[in-house]
């Protein structure tokens, strides 16, 4: 079965979940809050992690489906 791709970063959902470290929902929400506080201080990796965390909240983990 072909994995759906993320429209923002063109990555599969498995890769997106790897970026965030397969965190629980509450940890993803905290990560988003923290990374959105001072966006000017974020590195490229932080911005990728922020986008991945937002995607993870919208889509179920493919590992468990």
PDB file of N, H, CA, C and O in Angstrom:
ATOM      1  N   UNK A   1       0.835  -1.175   0.000  1.00  0.00           N
ATOM      2  CA  UNK A   1       0.000   0.000   0.000  1.00  0.00           C
ATOM      3  C   UNK A   1       0.880   1.238   0.000  1.00  0.00           C
ATOM      4  O   UNK A   1       1.876   1.291   0.722  1.00  0.00           O
ATOM      5  N   UNK A   2       0.529   2.220  -0.791  1.00  0.00           N
ATOM      6  H   UNK A   2      -0.280   2.177  -1.377  1.00  0.00           H
ATOM      7  CA  UNK A   2       1.303   3.431  -0.920  1.00  0.00           C
ATOM      8  C   UNK A   2       0.993   4.376   0.240  1.00  0.00           C
ATOM      9  O   UNK A   2      -0.172   4.666   0.512  1.00  0.00           O
ATOM     10  N   UNK A   3       2.031   4.854   0.919  1.00  0.00           N
ATOM     11  H   UNK A   3       2.977   4.619   0.697  1.00  0.00           H
ATOM     12  CA  UNK A   3       1.843   5.753   2.052  1.00  0.00           C
ATOM     13  C   UNK A   3       1.478   7.143   1.557  1.00  0.00           C
ATOM     14  O   UNK A   3       2.047   7.615   0.573  1.00  0.00           O
ATOM     15  N   UNK A   4       0.533   7.810   2.226  1.00  0.00           N
ATOM     16  H   UNK A   4       0.070   7.426   3.026  1.00  0.00           H
ATOM     17  CA  UNK A   4       0.190   9.180   1.825  1.00  0.00           C
ATOM     18  C   UNK A   4       1.353  10.116   2.106  1.00  0.00           C
ATOM     19  O   UNK A   4       2.105   9.926   3.062  1.00  0.00           O
ATOM     20  N   UNK A   5       1.489  11.114   1.272  1.00  0.00           N
ATOM     21  H   UNK A   5       0.878  11.268   0.496  1.00  0.00           H
ATOM     22  CA  UNK A   5       2.567  12.083   1.424  1.00  0.00           C
ATOM     23  C   UNK A   5       2.044  13.343   2.091  1.00  0.00           C
ATOM     24  O   UNK A   5       0.882  13.708   1.917  1.00  0.00           O
ATOM     25  N   UNK A   6       2.879  13.989   2.834  1.00  0.00           N
ATOM     26  H   UNK A   6       3.823  13.693   2.975  1.00  0.00           H
ATOM     27  CA  UNK A   6       2.559  15.271   3.433  1.00  0.00           C
ATOM     28  C   UNK A   6       2.626  16.338   2.347  1.00  0.00           C
ATOM     29  O   UNK A   6       3.592  16.391   1.586  1.00  0.00           O
ATOM     30  N   UNK A   7       1.610  17.182   2.272  1.00  0.00           N
ATOM     31  H   UNK A   7       0.825  17.139   2.891  1.00  0.00           H
ATOM     32  CA  UNK A   7       1.595  18.195   1.221  1.00  0.00           C
ATOM     33  C   UNK A   7       2.544  19.345   1.519  1.00  0.00           C
ATOM     34  O   UNK A   7       2.970  20.047   0.602  1.00  0.00           O
ATOM     35  N   UNK A   8       2.880  19.546   2.786  1.00  0.00           N
ATOM     36  H   UNK A   8       2.533  18.976   3.531  1.00  0.00           H
ATOM     37  CA  UNK A   8       3.753  20.663   3.145  1.00  0.00           C
ATOM     38  C   UNK A   8       5.218  20.336   2.879  1.00  0.00           C
ATOM     39  O   UNK A   8       5.922  21.113   2.234  1.00  0.00           O
ATOM     40  N   UNK A   9       5.676  19.195   3.373  1.00  0.00           N
ATOM     41  H   UNK A   9       5.104  18.565   3.897  1.00  0.00           H
ATOM     42  CA  UNK A   9       7.099  18.885   3.282  1.00  0.00           C
ATOM     43  C   UNK A   9       7.408  17.731   2.340  1.00  0.00           C
ATOM     44  O   UNK A   9       8.567  17.331   2.230  1.00  0.00           O
ATOM     45  N   UNK A  10       6.396  17.178   1.650  1.00  0.00           N
ATOM     46  H   UNK A  10       5.454  17.503   1.739  1.00  0.00           H
ATOM     47  CA  UNK A  10       6.571  16.105   0.669  1.00  0.00           C
ATOM     48  C   UNK A  10       7.236  14.861   1.263  1.00  0.00           C
ATOM     49  O   UNK A  10       8.007  14.180   0.587  1.00  0.00           O
ATOM     50  N   UNK A  11       6.937  14.574   2.514  1.00  0.00           N
ATOM     51  H   UNK A  11       6.311  15.128   3.063  1.00  0.00           H
ATOM     52  CA  UNK A  11       7.481  13.390   3.171  1.00  0.00           C
ATOM     53  C   UNK A  11       6.345  12.424   3.483  1.00  0.00           C
ATOM     54  O   UNK A  11       5.187  12.832   3.573  1.00  0.00           O
ATOM     55  N   UNK A  12       6.666  11.170   3.644  1.00  0.00           N
ATOM     56  H   UNK A  12       7.607  10.838   3.570  1.00  0.00           H
ATOM     57  CA  UNK A  12       5.642  10.210   4.033  1.00  0.00           C
ATOM     58  C   UNK A  12       5.334  10.406   5.518  1.00  0.00           C
ATOM     59  O   UNK A  12       6.114  11.013   6.253  1.00  0.00           O
ATOM     60  N   UNK A  13       4.188   9.883   5.943  1.00  0.00           N
ATOM     61  H   UNK A  13       3.555   9.390   5.346  1.00  0.00           H
ATOM     62  CA  UNK A  13       3.803  10.037   7.342  1.00  0.00           C
ATOM     63  C   UNK A  13       4.765   9.315   8.277  1.00  0.00           C
ATOM     64  O   UNK A  13       4.975   9.757   9.406  1.00  0.00           O
ATOM     65  N   UNK A  14       5.358   8.200   7.820  1.00  0.00           N
ATOM     66  H   UNK A  14       5.187   7.840   6.903  1.00  0.00           H
ATOM     67  CA  UNK A  14       6.343   7.514   8.653  1.00  0.00           C
ATOM     68  C   UNK A  14       7.551   8.412   8.920  1.00  0.00           C
ATOM     69  O   UNK A  14       8.056   8.462  10.042  1.00  0.00           O
ATOM     70  N   UNK A  15       8.008   9.114   7.895  1.00  0.00           N
ATOM     71  H   UNK A  15       7.597   9.074   6.984  1.00  0.00           H
ATOM     72  CA  UNK A  15       9.146  10.023   8.063  1.00  0.00           C
ATOM     73  C   UNK A  15       8.789  11.185   8.981  1.00  0.00           C
ATOM     74  O   UNK A  15       9.610  11.625   9.786  1.00  0.00           O
ATOM     75  N   UNK A  16       7.557  11.681   8.854  1.00  0.00           N
ATOM     76  H   UNK A  16       6.890  11.325   8.199  1.00  0.00           H
ATOM     77  CA  UNK A  16       7.113  12.790   9.705  1.00  0.00           C
ATOM     78  C   UNK A  16       7.099  12.348  11.162  1.00  0.00           C
ATOM     79  O   UNK A  16       7.532  13.097  12.039  1.00  0.00           O
ATOM     80  N   UNK A  17       6.609  11.148  11.430  1.00  0.00           N
ATOM     81  H   UNK A  17       6.258  10.540  10.718  1.00  0.00           H
ATOM     82  CA  UNK A  17       6.595  10.650  12.805  1.00  0.00           C
ATOM     83  C   UNK A  17       8.004  10.371  13.317  1.00  0.00           C
ATOM     84  O   UNK A  17       8.246  10.480  14.519  1.00  0.00           O
ATOM     85  N   UNK A  18       8.935  10.015  12.441  1.00  0.00           N
ATOM     86  H   UNK A  18       8.739   9.926  11.464  1.00  0.00           H
ATOM     87  CA  UNK A  18      10.327   9.835  12.867  1.00  0.00           C
ATOM     88  C   UNK A  18      10.956  11.166  13.278  1.00  0.00           C
ATOM     89  O   UNK A  18      11.745  11.217  14.222  1.00  0.00           O
ATOM     90  N   UNK A  19      10.606  12.242  12.568  1.00  0.00           N
ATOM     91  H   UNK A  19       9.965  12.201  11.802  1.00  0.00           H
ATOM     92  CA  UNK A  19      11.154  13.564  12.884  1.00  0.00           C
ATOM     93  C   UNK A  19      10.750  13.981  14.289  1.00  0.00           C
ATOM     94  O   UNK A  19      11.563  14.519  15.041  1.00  0.00           O
ATOM     95  N   UNK A  20       9.494  13.732  14.643  1.00  0.00           N
ATOM     96  H   UNK A  20       8.834  13.295  14.033  1.00  0.00           H
ATOM     97  CA  UNK A  20       9.015  14.144  15.965  1.00  0.00           C
ATOM     98  C   UNK A  20       9.399  13.159  17.052  1.00  0.00           C
ATOM     99  O   UNK A  20       9.238  13.461  18.235  1.00  0.00           O
ATOM    100  N   UNK A  21       9.892  12.014  16.692  1.00  0.00           N
ATOM    101  H   UNK A  21      10.023  11.768  15.732  1.00  0.00           H
ATOM    102  CA  UNK A  21      10.315  11.042  17.689  1.00  0.00           C
ATOM    103  C   UNK A  21       9.180  10.202  18.234  1.00  0.00           C
ATOM    104  O   UNK A  21       9.287   9.657  19.332  1.00  0.00           O
ATOM    105  N   UNK A  22       8.076  10.087  17.474  1.00  0.00           N
ATOM    106  H   UNK A  22       7.989  10.530  16.582  1.00  0.00           H
ATOM    107  CA  UNK A  22       6.934   9.266  17.864  1.00  0.00           C
ATOM    108  C   UNK A  22       6.438   9.636  19.256  1.00  0.00           C
ATOM    109  O   UNK A  22       6.273   8.767  20.112  1.00  0.00           O
ATOM    110  N   UNK A  23       6.201  10.928  19.481  1.00  0.00           N
ATOM    111  H   UNK A  23       6.335  11.633  18.785  1.00  0.00           H
ATOM    112  CA  UNK A  23       5.774  11.462  20.773  1.00  0.00           C
ATOM    113  C   UNK A  23       4.266  11.325  20.968  1.00  0.00           C
ATOM    114  O   UNK A  23       3.524  11.231  19.990  1.00  0.00           O
ATOM    115  N   UNK A  24       3.803  11.311  22.228  1.00  0.00           N
ATOM    116  H   UNK A  24       4.406  11.387  23.022  1.00  0.00           H
ATOM    117  CA  UNK A  24       2.361  11.320  22.475  1.00  0.00           C
ATOM    118  C   UNK A  24       1.767  12.692  22.125  1.00  0.00           C
ATOM    119  O   UNK A  24       2.491  13.665  21.919  1.00  0.00           O
ATOM    120  N   UNK A  25       0.442  12.741  22.062  1.00  0.00           N
ATOM    121  H   UNK A  25      -0.147  11.950  22.229  1.00  0.00           H
ATOM    122  CA  UNK A  25      -0.256  13.957  21.633  1.00  0.00           C
ATOM    123  C   UNK A  25       0.070  15.141  22.537  1.00  0.00           C
ATOM    124  O   UNK A  25       0.305  16.245  22.045  1.00  0.00           O
ATOM    125  N   UNK A  26       0.088  14.928  23.842  1.00  0.00           N
ATOM    126  H   UNK A  26      -0.103  14.031  24.242  1.00  0.00           H
ATOM    127  CA  UNK A  26       0.343  16.050  24.754  1.00  0.00           C
ATOM    128  C   UNK A  26       1.748  16.615  24.543  1.00  0.00           C
ATOM    129  O   UNK A  26       1.952  17.823  24.667  1.00  0.00           O
ATOM    130  N   UNK A  27       2.711  15.759  24.228  1.00  0.00           N
ATOM    131  H   UNK A  27       2.546  14.778  24.127  1.00  0.00           H
ATOM    132  CA  UNK A  27       4.077  16.222  24.002  1.00  0.00           C
ATOM    133  C   UNK A  27       4.178  16.996  22.681  1.00  0.00           C
ATOM    134  O   UNK A  27       4.928  17.968  22.583  1.00  0.00           O
ATOM    135  N   UNK A  28       3.421  16.561  21.672  1.00  0.00           N
ATOM    136  H   UNK A  28       2.812  15.772  21.752  1.00  0.00           H
ATOM    137  CA  UNK A  28       3.412  17.283  20.395  1.00  0.00           C
ATOM    138  C   UNK A  28       2.826  18.677  20.567  1.00  0.00           C
ATOM    139  O   UNK A  28       3.338  19.643  20.001  1.00  0.00           O
ATOM    140  N   UNK A  29       1.752  18.783  21.347  1.00  0.00           N
ATOM    141  H   UNK A  29       1.336  17.999  21.807  1.00  0.00           H
ATOM    142  CA  UNK A  29       1.149  20.102  21.597  1.00  0.00           C
ATOM    143  C   UNK A  29       2.126  21.018  22.320  1.00  0.00           C
ATOM    144  O   UNK A  29       2.238  22.197  21.985  1.00  0.00           O
ATOM    145  N   UNK A  30       2.834  20.481  23.311  1.00  0.00           N
ATOM    146  H   UNK A  30       2.743  19.523  23.583  1.00  0.00           H
ATOM    147  CA  UNK A  30       3.831  21.281  24.028  1.00  0.00           C
ATOM    148  C   UNK A  30       4.981  21.689  23.111  1.00  0.00           C
ATOM    149  O   UNK A  30       5.493  22.804  23.210  1.00  0.00           O
ATOM    150  N   UNK A  31       5.385  20.787  22.220  1.00  0.00           N
ATOM    151  H   UNK A  31       4.969  19.881  22.140  1.00  0.00           H
ATOM    152  CA  UNK A  31       6.453  21.085  21.278  1.00  0.00           C
ATOM    153  C   UNK A  31       6.043  22.232  20.351  1.00  0.00           C
ATOM    154  O   UNK A  31       6.837  23.132  20.078  1.00  0.00           O
ATOM    155  N   UNK A  32       4.806  22.191  19.873  1.00  0.00           N
ATOM    156  H   UNK A  32       4.161  21.460  20.095  1.00  0.00           H
ATOM    157  CA  UNK A  32       4.313  23.243  18.986  1.00  0.00           C
ATOM    158  C   UNK A  32       4.288  24.580  19.709  1.00  0.00           C
ATOM    159  O   UNK A  32       4.711  25.595  19.156  1.00  0.00           O
ATOM    160  N   UNK A  33       3.793  24.585  20.950  1.00  0.00           N
ATOM    161  H   UNK A  33       3.450  23.760  21.399  1.00  0.00           H
ATOM    162  CA  UNK A  33       3.755  25.828  21.730  1.00  0.00           C
ATOM    163  C   UNK A  33       5.158  26.410  21.909  1.00  0.00           C
ATOM    164  O   UNK A  33       5.371  27.609  21.732  1.00  0.00           O
ATOM    165  N   UNK A  34       6.091  25.558  22.256  1.00  0.00           N
ATOM    166  H   UNK A  34       5.918  24.584  22.399  1.00  0.00           H
ATOM    167  CA  UNK A  34       7.456  26.015  22.513  1.00  0.00           C
ATOM    168  C   UNK A  34       8.118  26.546  21.238  1.00  0.00           C
ATOM    169  O   UNK A  34       8.796  27.573  21.277  1.00  0.00           O
ATOM    170  N   UNK A  35       7.928  25.865  20.126  1.00  0.00           N
ATOM    171  H   UNK A  35       7.377  25.031  20.095  1.00  0.00           H
ATOM    172  CA  UNK A  35       8.579  26.286  18.894  1.00  0.00           C
ATOM    173  C   UNK A  35       7.918  27.509  18.269  1.00  0.00           C
ATOM    174  O   UNK A  35       8.544  28.209  17.473  1.00  0.00           O
ATOM    175  N   UNK A  36       6.651  27.776  18.621  1.00  0.00           N
ATOM    176  H   UNK A  36       6.142  27.207  19.267  1.00  0.00           H
ATOM    177  CA  UNK A  36       5.980  28.955  18.081  1.00  0.00           C
ATOM    178  C   UNK A  36       6.208  30.210  18.912  1.00  0.00           C
ATOM    179  O   UNK A  36       5.845  31.304  18.480  1.00  0.00           O
ATOM    180  N   UNK A  37       6.805  30.073  20.101  1.00  0.00           N
ATOM    181  H   UNK A  37       7.099  29.183  20.452  1.00  0.00           H
ATOM    182  CA  UNK A  37       7.007  31.235  20.965  1.00  0.00           C
ATOM    183  C   UNK A  37       7.970  32.245  20.360  1.00  0.00           C
ATOM    184  O   UNK A  37       7.662  33.435  20.290  1.00  0.00           O
ATOM    185  N   UNK A  38       9.129  31.779  19.924  1.00  0.00           N
ATOM    186  H   UNK A  38       9.379  30.812  19.981  1.00  0.00           H
ATOM    187  CA  UNK A  38      10.132  32.657  19.321  1.00  0.00           C
ATOM    188  C   UNK A  38      10.594  32.055  17.997  1.00  0.00           C
ATOM    189  O   UNK A  38      11.653  31.429  17.938  1.00  0.00           O
ATOM    190  N   UNK A  39       9.814  32.238  16.941  1.00  0.00           N
ATOM    191  H   UNK A  39       8.954  32.746  16.989  1.00  0.00           H
ATOM    192  CA  UNK A  39      10.158  31.600  15.667  1.00  0.00           C
ATOM    193  C   UNK A  39      11.455  32.118  15.045  1.00  0.00           C
ATOM    194  O   UNK A  39      12.062  31.426  14.227  1.00  0.00           O
ATOM    195  N   UNK A  40      11.884  33.309  15.415  1.00  0.00           N
ATOM    196  H   UNK A  40      11.391  33.871  16.079  1.00  0.00           H
ATOM    197  CA  UNK A  40      13.129  33.837  14.852  1.00  0.00           C
ATOM    198  C   UNK A  40      14.357  33.084  15.357  1.00  0.00           C
ATOM    199  O   UNK A  40      15.403  33.099  14.709  1.00  0.00           O
ATOM    200  N   UNK A  41      14.236  32.435  16.493  1.00  0.00           N
ATOM    201  H   UNK A  41      13.386  32.422  17.019  1.00  0.00           H
ATOM    202  CA  UNK A  41      15.368  31.693  17.054  1.00  0.00           C
ATOM    203  C   UNK A  41      15.407  30.248  16.576  1.00  0.00           C
ATOM    204  O   UNK A  41      16.367  29.535  16.870  1.00  0.00           O
ATOM    205  N   UNK A  42      14.388  29.795  15.846  1.00  0.00           N
ATOM    206  H   UNK A  42      13.608  30.374  15.607  1.00  0.00           H
ATOM    207  CA  UNK A  42      14.345  28.415  15.375  1.00  0.00           C
ATOM    208  C   UNK A  42      15.351  28.180  14.259  1.00  0.00           C
ATOM    209  O   UNK A  42      15.552  29.025  13.387  1.00  0.00           O
ATOM    210  N   UNK A  43      15.967  27.030  14.309  1.00  0.00           N
ATOM    211  H   UNK A  43      15.803  26.344  15.017  1.00  0.00           H
ATOM    212  CA  UNK A  43      16.854  26.608  13.226  1.00  0.00           C
ATOM    213  C   UNK A  43      16.016  25.931  12.142  1.00  0.00           C
ATOM    214  O   UNK A  43      14.801  25.791  12.285  1.00  0.00           O
ATOM    215  N   UNK A  44      16.661  25.520  11.077  1.00  0.00           N
ATOM    216  H   UNK A  44      17.647  25.635  10.961  1.00  0.00           H
ATOM    217  CA  UNK A  44      15.962  24.820  10.005  1.00  0.00           C
ATOM    218  C   UNK A  44      15.361  23.519  10.527  1.00  0.00           C
ATOM    219  O   UNK A  44      14.243  23.162  10.156  1.00  0.00           O
ATOM    220  N   UNK A  45      16.090  22.810  11.381  1.00  0.00           N
ATOM    221  H   UNK A  45      16.999  23.100  11.682  1.00  0.00           H
ATOM    222  CA  UNK A  45      15.598  21.563  11.958  1.00  0.00           C
ATOM    223  C   UNK A  45      14.399  21.813  12.861  1.00  0.00           C
ATOM    224  O   UNK A  45      13.454  21.023  12.877  1.00  0.00           O
ATOM    225  N   UNK A  46      14.433  22.914  13.616  1.00  0.00           N
ATOM    226  H   UNK A  46      15.200  23.556  13.602  1.00  0.00           H
ATOM    227  CA  UNK A  46      13.298  23.255  14.469  1.00  0.00           C
ATOM    228  C   UNK A  46      12.047  23.537  13.641  1.00  0.00           C
ATOM    229  O   UNK A  46      10.948  23.130  14.015  1.00  0.00           O
ATOM    230  N   UNK A  47      12.212  24.227  12.524  1.00  0.00           N
ATOM    231  H   UNK A  47      13.106  24.558  12.220  1.00  0.00           H
ATOM    232  CA  UNK A  47      11.067  24.508  11.657  1.00  0.00           C
ATOM    233  C   UNK A  47      10.500  23.232  11.046  1.00  0.00           C
ATOM    234  O   UNK A  47       9.285  23.099  10.905  1.00  0.00           O
ATOM    235  N   UNK A  48      11.372  22.295  10.685  1.00  0.00           N
ATOM    236  H   UNK A  48      12.359  22.403  10.800  1.00  0.00           H
ATOM    237  CA  UNK A  48      10.911  21.005  10.176  1.00  0.00           C
ATOM    238  C   UNK A  48      10.165  20.239  11.262  1.00  0.00           C
ATOM    239  O   UNK A  48       9.140  19.613  10.993  1.00  0.00           O
ATOM    240  N   UNK A  49      10.681  20.288  12.490  1.00  0.00           N
ATOM    241  H   UNK A  49      11.515  20.796  12.708  1.00  0.00           H
ATOM    242  CA  UNK A  49      10.039  19.608  13.607  1.00  0.00           C
ATOM    243  C   UNK A  49       8.669  20.219  13.906  1.00  0.00           C
ATOM    244  O   UNK A  49       7.724  19.500  14.231  1.00  0.00           O
ATOM    245  N   UNK A  50       8.561  21.547  13.796  1.00  0.00           N
ATOM    246  H   UNK A  50       9.328  22.132  13.532  1.00  0.00           H
ATOM    247  CA  UNK A  50       7.290  22.228  14.017  1.00  0.00           C
ATOM    248  C   UNK A  50       6.258  21.815  12.980  1.00  0.00           C
ATOM    249  O   UNK A  50       5.116  21.512  13.324  1.00  0.00           O
ATOM    250  N   UNK A  51       6.654  21.801  11.719  1.00  0.00           N
ATOM    251  H   UNK A  51       7.582  22.047  11.440  1.00  0.00           H
ATOM    252  CA  UNK A  51       5.732  21.392  10.659  1.00  0.00           C
ATOM    253  C   UNK A  51       5.335  19.927  10.825  1.00  0.00           C
ATOM    254  O   UNK A  51       4.177  19.570  10.608  1.00  0.00           O
ATOM    255  N   UNK A  52       6.286  19.083  11.208  1.00  0.00           N
ATOM    256  H   UNK A  52       7.227  19.373  11.384  1.00  0.00           H
ATOM    257  CA  UNK A  52       5.995  17.663  11.401  1.00  0.00           C
ATOM    258  C   UNK A  52       5.048  17.446  12.578  1.00  0.00           C
ATOM    259  O   UNK A  52       4.160  16.597  12.509  1.00  0.00           O
ATOM    260  N   UNK A  53       5.229  18.199  13.648  1.00  0.00           N
ATOM    261  H   UNK A  53       5.951  18.889  13.704  1.00  0.00           H
ATOM    262  CA  UNK A  53       4.355  18.055  14.813  1.00  0.00           C
ATOM    263  C   UNK A  53       2.921  18.455  14.476  1.00  0.00           C
ATOM    264  O   UNK A  53       1.974  17.815  14.933  1.00  0.00           O
ATOM    265  N   UNK A  54       2.760  19.500  13.687  1.00  0.00           N
ATOM    266  H   UNK A  54       3.529  20.020  13.316  1.00  0.00           H
ATOM    267  CA  UNK A  54       1.416  19.916  13.280  1.00  0.00           C
ATOM    268  C   UNK A  54       0.752  18.851  12.423  1.00  0.00           C
ATOM    269  O   UNK A  54      -0.450  18.616  12.545  1.00  0.00           O
ATOM    270  N   UNK A  55       1.518  18.211  11.568  1.00  0.00           N
ATOM    271  H   UNK A  55       2.494  18.402  11.469  1.00  0.00           H
ATOM    272  CA  UNK A  55       0.979  17.150  10.715  1.00  0.00           C
ATOM    273  C   UNK A  55       0.614  15.932  11.557  1.00  0.00           C
ATOM    274  O   UNK A  55      -0.409  15.293  11.309  1.00  0.00           O
ATOM    275  N   UNK A  56       1.433  15.607  12.542  1.00  0.00           N
ATOM    276  H   UNK A  56       2.264  16.126  12.743  1.00  0.00           H
ATOM    277  CA  UNK A  56       1.168  14.445  13.392  1.00  0.00           C
ATOM    278  C   UNK A  56      -0.133  14.592  14.171  1.00  0.00           C
ATOM    279  O   UNK A  56      -0.804  13.598  14.445  1.00  0.00           O
ATOM    280  N   UNK A  57      -0.495  15.819  14.529  1.00  0.00           N
ATOM    281  H   UNK A  57       0.051  16.627  14.307  1.00  0.00           H
ATOM    282  CA  UNK A  57      -1.748  16.017  15.246  1.00  0.00           C
ATOM    283  C   UNK A  57      -2.955  15.809  14.338  1.00  0.00           C
ATOM    284  O   UNK A  57      -4.040  15.478  14.816  1.00  0.00           O
ATOM    285  N   UNK A  58      -2.775  15.999  13.038  1.00  0.00           N
ATOM    286  H   UNK A  58      -1.894  16.268  12.650  1.00  0.00           H
ATOM    287  CA  UNK A  58      -3.895  15.885  12.108  1.00  0.00           C
ATOM    288  C   UNK A  58      -4.090  14.467  11.567  1.00  0.00           C
ATOM    289  O   UNK A  58      -5.200  14.107  11.173  1.00  0.00           O
ATOM    290  N   UNK A  59      -3.039  13.669  11.545  1.00  0.00           N
ATOM    291  H   UNK A  59      -2.138  13.961  11.866  1.00  0.00           H
ATOM    292  CA  UNK A  59      -3.100  12.344  10.933  1.00  0.00           C
ATOM    293  C   UNK A  59      -2.724  11.274  11.953  1.00  0.00           C
ATOM    294  O   UNK A  59      -1.830  11.490  12.771  1.00  0.00           O
ATOM    295  N   UNK A  60      -3.392  10.126  11.917  1.00  0.00           N
ATOM    296  H   UNK A  60      -4.118   9.950  11.253  1.00  0.00           H
ATOM    297  CA  UNK A  60      -3.028   9.031  12.833  1.00  0.00           C
ATOM    298  C   UNK A  60      -1.676   8.424  12.446  1.00  0.00           C
ATOM    299  O   UNK A  60      -1.255   8.475  11.291  1.00  0.00           O
ATOM    300  N   UNK A  61      -1.029   7.862  13.428  1.00  0.00           N
ATOM    301  H   UNK A  61      -1.371   7.820  14.367  1.00  0.00           H
ATOM    302  CA  UNK A  61       0.263   7.238  13.209  1.00  0.00           C
ATOM    303  C   UNK A  61       0.082   5.987  12.332  1.00  0.00           C
ATOM    304  O   UNK A  61      -0.683   5.096  12.700  1.00  0.00           O
ATOM    305  N   UNK A  62       0.758   5.902  11.197  1.00  0.00           N
ATOM    306  H   UNK A  62       1.380   6.626  10.898  1.00  0.00           H
ATOM    307  CA  UNK A  62       0.603   4.744  10.313  1.00  0.00           C
ATOM    308  C   UNK A  62       1.141   3.456  10.929  1.00  0.00           C
ATOM    309  O   UNK A  62       0.807   2.368  10.461  1.00  0.00           O
ATOM    310  N   UNK A  63       1.950   3.556  11.946  1.00  0.00           N
ATOM    311  H   UNK A  63       2.222   4.440  12.326  1.00  0.00           H
ATOM    312  CA  UNK A  63       2.488   2.376  12.613  1.00  0.00           C
ATOM    313  C   UNK A  63       1.365   1.599  13.308  1.00  0.00           C
ATOM    314  O   UNK A  63       1.448   0.377  13.435  1.00  0.00           O
ATOM    315  N   UNK A  64       0.322   2.293  13.757  1.00  0.00           N
ATOM    316  H   UNK A  64       0.254   3.285  13.654  1.00  0.00           H
ATOM    317  CA  UNK A  64      -0.744   1.658  14.515  1.00  0.00           C
ATOM    318  C   UNK A  64      -2.019   1.452  13.717  1.00  0.00           C
ATOM    319  O   UNK A  64      -3.017   0.995  14.274  1.00  0.00           O
ATOM    320  N   UNK A  65      -2.020   1.772  12.438  1.00  0.00           N
ATOM    321  H   UNK A  65      -1.209   2.144  11.986  1.00  0.00           H
ATOM    322  CA  UNK A  65      -3.234   1.589  11.633  1.00  0.00           C
ATOM    323  C   UNK A  65      -3.122   0.372  10.758  1.00  0.00           C
ATOM    324  O   UNK A  65      -4.050   0.062  10.011  1.00  0.00           O
TER     325      UNK A  65
END
